[in-house]
Amino acid sequence: MLLTLDVGNSHIHAGVFDHDELILQFRYTTASAHGSSDQIGIFLRQALSENALDPNKITGVAIASVVPAINYSLRSAILKYFDLEPFFLQPGVKTGLKMQVATPKEVGADRIAGCIAAVELFANKDILVIDLGTATVFDVVRKDKTYLSGAILPGVRISLEALSSNAAQLSSVSIVKPMMAIGKDTDTNLQSGIYYGHLGALKELKSVMIQELKTDPSNVITVATGGFSQLFNVPGLFDAIVPDLVLQGIKMAFDKNK
C-alpha cells in the first residue's frame, strides 16, 4: 500500500492507495506537524490503525509539500516509523509534463500533482485546473502536456479573515452560498461579497485564460479540486470536480519514478 501526503499550508491531506484504489483519506493540521518527527510519525500510524489498516503494510510513502519548513521532520518521521525513504515530488523528478514557465522550481508540488492527474484523467484535451483551498490556484496544461502555469488569488477563507481582522466592525461569518446577493445585514453582506466576489473572479479568470489559449472553448476541460470546490459548483463553471486530484497525481508521480 502507498501512503500519499499532500502537505498544504492549512492541512496535510493524507491518502492510502491499495494498488490503484484510494481506500482511505484523513487530515492533519499543518500547524501540528511543526512539532517533532515523533509527533507526526505516531499520528500517522495511529490514524492508519484506527481505520483498520496495518501500518506495517505501507510499502511506499510519496509526498507533495508546499511547506519546506516541515519536510525534514516529515522525512525523519517516515524513516523512523515506517522504515521507508519517502519520495518527494520536487524539481528533477519525472512528471510527464513539459514545463513552459520562467522558473519551474518555484511551481508548488501540489500544483504539479494536480496537473499530472488531470492530464491522465482527461487525455488529449487542453485543461484548466482550479484548486480552491487556502489559495485559489489556476493552472493551464495544453493537450500535449505542456504546463503553462496560471494564476493565484487569495482563497475564500483568507479573504474573509483579512476583512474581519482589519475592519473593527466586521466579524467572521460562516462561508456559505447566500440565497440573495443583496444582503440584509452585515453578516449577509459579508457572505454575499465573499461568495459572489470569488465566483465572479473564477468566471472572469477562466474566460480570459481560455481566450488566451486561442482554442475552441469546448475543447478545454475545467477541473476543480480543493475544499471549496463544491461550494462553487454552479452550472457551466466546472466540467468535473475531483476532490482527490492531488493525491492521485502524487501517486502517479511516485509510479513514474519507481
PLY file of the C-alpha trace (Angstrom):
ply
format ascii 1.0
element vertex 258
property float x
property float y
property float z
element edge 257
property int vertex1
property int vertex2
end_header
0.00 0.00 0.00
1.12 3.55 -0.76
0.71 6.42 1.70
0.41 9.79 -0.05
0.68 13.15 1.71
-0.46 16.46 0.23
1.16 18.96 2.61
-0.59 22.32 2.36
-0.42 25.48 4.41
-3.52 24.62 6.43
-3.79 20.83 6.36
-1.94 17.66 5.46
-4.33 15.65 3.29
-3.33 12.00 3.51
-4.48 9.12 1.33
-3.77 5.41 1.19
-3.77 3.58 -2.14
-4.16 -0.16 -2.43
-2.84 -0.61 -5.96
-4.90 1.98 -7.90
-7.76 2.28 -5.41
-7.84 5.11 -2.89
-9.11 3.27 0.20
-8.61 5.87 2.94
-8.33 9.64 3.37
-7.67 11.66 6.52
-6.34 15.07 7.50
-3.89 16.56 9.98
-3.40 20.25 10.71
-0.14 21.51 9.27
0.46 23.63 12.37
0.61 20.44 14.44
3.19 18.99 12.07
5.65 21.74 13.01
6.35 19.70 16.14
8.67 16.75 16.39
9.02 13.94 13.87
7.79 11.60 16.62
4.52 13.51 16.82
3.98 13.15 13.07
5.00 9.51 12.90
2.84 8.45 15.84
-0.18 10.27 14.41
0.19 8.62 11.00
0.49 5.13 12.46
-2.46 5.71 14.81
-4.61 7.12 12.01
-3.96 4.03 9.93
-4.60 1.66 12.84
-7.84 3.42 13.82
-9.05 2.84 10.28
-8.25 -0.88 10.41
-5.14 -0.62 8.24
-1.88 -2.21 9.34
0.85 0.50 9.24
3.40 -2.23 8.56
1.74 -2.90 5.20
2.69 0.55 3.91
5.36 -0.16 1.29
5.88 3.36 -0.02
5.34 6.99 1.00
5.00 9.83 -1.51
4.83 13.50 -0.52
3.96 16.78 -2.24
4.79 19.61 0.13
4.48 23.38 -0.16
5.74 23.86 3.41
9.53 23.34 3.23
9.95 24.03 6.96
8.44 20.67 7.91
9.97 18.50 5.18
12.89 17.43 7.37
10.54 16.34 10.17
8.31 14.54 7.69
11.22 12.61 6.22
12.52 11.72 9.68
9.05 10.53 10.75
8.69 8.25 7.72
12.19 6.84 8.16
11.69 6.15 11.87
8.08 4.96 11.97
7.77 3.25 8.57
11.39 2.36 7.83
10.96 3.86 4.36
12.69 6.60 2.40
9.85 8.92 1.30
9.54 10.12 -2.29
9.17 13.90 -2.57
7.58 15.41 -5.66
10.17 18.09 -6.37
12.21 19.60 -9.23
14.22 16.97 -11.06
11.79 14.06 -10.76
9.80 12.65 -13.67
6.36 14.23 -14.06
5.44 13.72 -17.70
4.86 17.47 -18.02
6.78 19.87 -20.25
7.40 22.96 -18.13
6.94 26.17 -20.14
7.43 28.61 -17.27
10.13 31.10 -16.35
11.10 29.43 -13.04
9.96 25.78 -12.88
11.49 25.32 -9.41
9.03 27.82 -7.95
5.92 25.89 -9.01
4.26 24.28 -5.99
4.40 20.49 -5.81
0.64 20.33 -5.24
0.05 22.23 -8.50
2.25 19.80 -10.40
0.50 16.82 -8.81
-2.93 18.12 -9.76
-1.84 18.62 -13.36
-0.21 15.19 -13.57
-3.53 13.62 -12.58
-5.61 15.90 -14.80
-3.72 15.07 -17.99
-4.07 11.35 -17.26
-7.78 11.60 -16.50
-8.60 13.91 -19.43
-6.19 12.92 -22.19
-5.85 14.92 -25.41
-7.61 17.98 -24.01
-6.44 21.43 -23.01
-7.05 21.54 -19.27
-7.70 24.28 -16.73
-7.21 23.04 -13.17
-8.71 25.16 -10.38
-7.69 24.28 -6.82
-9.88 26.04 -4.26
-8.01 25.74 -0.98
-6.06 28.16 1.22
-5.34 29.99 -2.03
-7.34 29.64 -5.21
-4.90 28.47 -7.86
-5.37 28.22 -11.64
-3.15 26.01 -13.76
-3.27 25.52 -17.52
-1.94 22.45 -19.31
-2.01 22.01 -23.08
-3.20 18.73 -24.57
0.43 17.92 -25.43
1.16 18.06 -21.65
2.84 21.47 -21.79
2.40 23.18 -18.43
1.82 26.94 -18.81
1.23 27.90 -15.13
-1.73 30.25 -14.45
-2.81 32.49 -11.59
-3.06 32.66 -7.79
-5.53 34.66 -5.75
-6.43 34.68 -2.05
-8.71 31.81 -1.10
-12.21 32.27 0.25
-11.27 31.83 3.91
-8.19 34.05 3.67
-10.28 36.81 2.08
-12.83 36.64 4.87
-10.16 36.56 7.58
-8.43 39.58 6.05
-11.67 41.56 6.19
-12.64 40.57 9.72
-9.16 41.14 11.14
-8.63 44.55 9.55
-12.07 46.12 9.93
-13.21 46.72 13.51
-16.93 46.41 12.81
-16.74 43.32 10.60
-16.80 39.92 12.25
-16.09 36.50 10.83
-19.09 34.64 9.39
-19.72 31.15 8.05
-18.80 30.68 4.41
-21.95 29.69 2.53
-23.71 30.35 -0.75
-26.15 33.19 0.04
-29.77 32.98 -1.04
-29.50 36.51 -2.45
-26.69 38.84 -3.50
-28.35 41.79 -1.75
-27.64 41.15 1.93
-29.93 42.40 4.70
-27.36 42.89 7.47
-23.61 42.99 7.96
-23.23 39.23 8.12
-25.18 38.54 4.93
-23.39 41.47 3.24
-20.09 39.77 4.03
-21.31 36.37 2.88
-22.57 37.83 -0.37
-19.41 39.78 -1.09
-17.11 36.87 -0.33
-19.13 34.31 -2.28
-20.21 36.25 -5.36
-16.96 38.20 -5.50
-15.00 34.96 -5.63
-17.44 33.40 -8.09
-17.02 36.41 -10.37
-13.24 36.09 -10.18
-13.46 32.40 -11.07
-15.62 33.08 -14.11
-13.51 36.01 -15.35
-10.16 34.27 -14.96
-11.49 31.15 -16.65
-12.85 33.19 -19.55
-9.68 35.23 -20.08
-7.40 32.18 -19.87
-9.42 30.26 -22.44
-9.31 33.29 -24.73
-5.53 33.40 -24.38
-5.28 29.74 -25.34
-6.80 30.69 -28.71
-8.78 27.48 -28.97
-12.40 26.42 -29.11
-13.73 26.71 -25.51
-15.48 23.37 -25.98
-12.04 21.76 -26.25
-10.99 22.98 -22.80
-11.80 20.85 -19.75
-12.13 22.73 -16.45
-11.32 20.51 -13.47
-11.90 21.69 -9.91
-10.47 20.33 -6.69
-9.89 21.56 -3.15
-12.07 22.08 -0.11
-14.24 24.85 -1.56
-14.82 23.33 -5.00
-18.32 22.04 -4.17
-19.34 25.46 -2.84
-18.80 26.95 -6.31
-20.29 24.07 -8.27
-22.59 26.19 -10.43
-23.78 25.29 -13.94
-21.19 25.90 -16.64
-18.23 26.67 -14.38
-16.61 23.25 -13.92
-16.66 20.22 -16.20
-15.56 17.94 -13.38
-14.86 18.07 -9.65
-12.18 15.64 -8.49
-11.67 16.06 -4.70
-8.68 13.69 -4.56
-6.97 15.04 -7.71
-3.72 15.98 -5.95
-3.45 12.64 -4.13
-3.94 10.85 -7.43
-1.22 12.97 -9.00
1.20 12.24 -6.16
0.64 8.52 -6.67
1.16 8.86 -10.44
4.40 10.76 -9.87
5.57 8.05 -7.48
4.79 5.38 -10.06
6.67 7.28 -12.79
9.78 7.45 -10.61
9.88 3.94 -9.19
0 1
1 2
2 3
3 4
4 5
5 6
6 7
7 8
8 9
9 10
10 11
11 12
12 13
13 14
14 15
15 16
16 17
17 18
18 19
19 20
20 21
21 22
22 23
23 24
24 25
25 26
26 27
27 28
28 29
29 30
30 31
31 32
32 33
33 34
34 35
35 36
36 37
37 38
38 39
39 40
40 41
41 42
42 43
43 44
44 45
45 46
46 47
47 48
48 49
49 50
50 51
51 52
52 53
53 54
54 55
55 56
56 57
57 58
58 59
59 60
60 61
61 62
62 63
63 64
64 65
65 66
66 67
67 68
68 69
69 70
70 71
71 72
72 73
73 74
74 75
75 76
76 77
77 78
78 79
79 80
80 81
81 82
82 83
83 84
84 85
85 86
86 87
87 88
88 89
89 90
90 91
91 92
92 93
93 94
94 95
95 96
96 97
97 98
98 99
99 100
100 101
101 102
102 103
103 104
104 105
105 106
106 107
107 108
108 109
109 110
110 111
111 112
112 113
113 114
114 115
115 116
116 117
117 118
118 119
119 120
120 121
121 122
122 123
123 124
124 125
125 126
126 127
127 128
128 129
129 130
130 131
131 132
132 133
133 134
134 135
135 136
136 137
137 138
138 139
139 140
140 141
141 142
142 143
143 144
144 145
145 146
146 147
147 148
148 149
149 150
150 151
151 152
152 153
153 154
154 155
155 156
156 157
157 158
158 159
159 160
160 161
161 162
162 163
163 164
164 165
165 166
166 167
167 168
168 169
169 170
170 171
171 172
172 173
173 174
174 175
175 176
176 177
177 178
178 179
179 180
180 181
181 182
182 183
183 184
184 185
185 186
186 187
187 188
188 189
189 190
190 191
191 192
192 193
193 194
194 195
195 196
196 197
197 198
198 199
199 200
200 201
201 202
202 203
203 204
204 205
205 206
206 207
207 208
208 209
209 210
210 211
211 212
212 213
213 214
214 215
215 216
216 217
217 218
218 219
219 220
220 221
221 222
222 223
223 224
224 225
225 226
226 227
227 228
228 229
229 230
230 231
231 232
232 233
233 234
234 235
235 236
236 237
237 238
238 239
239 240
240 241
241 242
242 243
243 244
244 245
245 246
246 247
247 248
248 249
249 250
250 251
251 252
252 253
253 254
254 255
255 256
256 257
